[in-house]
Every structure is written in structure tokens, then in C-alpha cells.
Amino acid sequence: MRWMNDNDEVAAAVNAQRGTEVTLQRFKYGAIPHYRHVGTILGADELGTWLSLPPQPLMRAGEQVFDVTWWTLQLVPARDDGWWAAFFEDGVGNYDTYVDVCTDSMWAGTAASMIDLDLDVVRYRADGSVAVIDYDDLEHHTVALGYPAELVELVHATAERLRGALVGGRSPFDGSAEPWMELLRRDRRS
């Protein structure tokens, strides 16, 4: 694992150092603005860039949708291995892991954007079960936004692959996030 500090080379994907503020913008298909988060870079490793997302209002198209009242660790994957971004929740909420099926993240300076493709894969905190959720959103947007059939197939295949990785404890759902979560905890205490 590579830890970032002021003297390290900048994180490869973001070209920024640990502690640098970044903006994450999710769009819906057709470049429709969806959610926007602000976070800071914790560091990068072979899996991707790890971000600390503090409690904040979740914004959609410039308007506050709801308040996220907990800290979240996000992994933006380093390479295209199937279109996703993972969120690791620190002891709050219904999920300990929430994986967003989305396009590859496109970085421009300290901003990353991706297209949210509706399905999400979650691991429930209470019993550790894993599920694919938001099929209704995918069905609705397939019609309303005109998703091509190939895209819908890719979204389903990606969600099933991610479900298998979560159930099987495969990287990055094998404890790889824990050192980064510890760093997030340390940072927020200081």
C-alpha cells in the first residue's frame, strides 16, 4: 500500500496530494446532473484512489436532496475492471458497503465525473447479506432515458459480478479498505 504525504508523488489518477479536496459529480445517462459530493484524497494504491467524504448535504442539480450525516470512504477504481465505485460506511446506516454501478470515472484536475447506471450492490450491516438493489430505477431509466440494450446487459452483468465479489470476499471487498478506513478515522479525530 502506498501512503500519500506532502513529499510523495501525486496520486496518479487525480494528480493531487493527500488532503487535496476533490469534487465527485455523478450524472445520469444523457449528461443529466445527478449527485455531487466533495471529499479529500487519502491516498492511492493498486486498487485506485481512496477518498474521505465528510458529512455533507448531498446535492442534485445544485439543490440539496438530503444530508449525509456520516463519514464515508470511497474507492474510485484505478483501472477499468467493470464500471463501479465503492463506498465503505463506518458503522452507521443500513449498509457497510455500497457499490455504485457506474461508468469509469473521468478525472479533470481535482474533479471526477461518472455516469450512474442505477443498479447498486450492497452488503447489509445487520446480517452481512448481499443484494443488488434499484432494479426499478434501471427499468424506469431504460425507457425514460433510452438506454441501449447492450448497456442494460452490461449493467446487469457488472452488478452480478460485484455481488459475487462481495459474497466471496474478493478484492477490494476482502478487507483492503480497512487500512484506509483507519486513516479516515484518524484524520477525522485530528
Secondary structure, DSSP 8 states (H G I E B T S, - for coil): --B--TTS---TTT---TT-EEEEEEEETTTEEEEEEEEEEEEEETTEEEEEE-SEEEEETTEEEEEE-S-EEEEEESS-SSSEEEEEE-S-SSEEEEEEEE---EEETTEEEEEEEEEEEEEETTT--EEEE-HHHHHHHHHHTT--HHHHHHHHHHHHHHHHHHHHT-TTTTTTTHHHHHHHHHHHH-
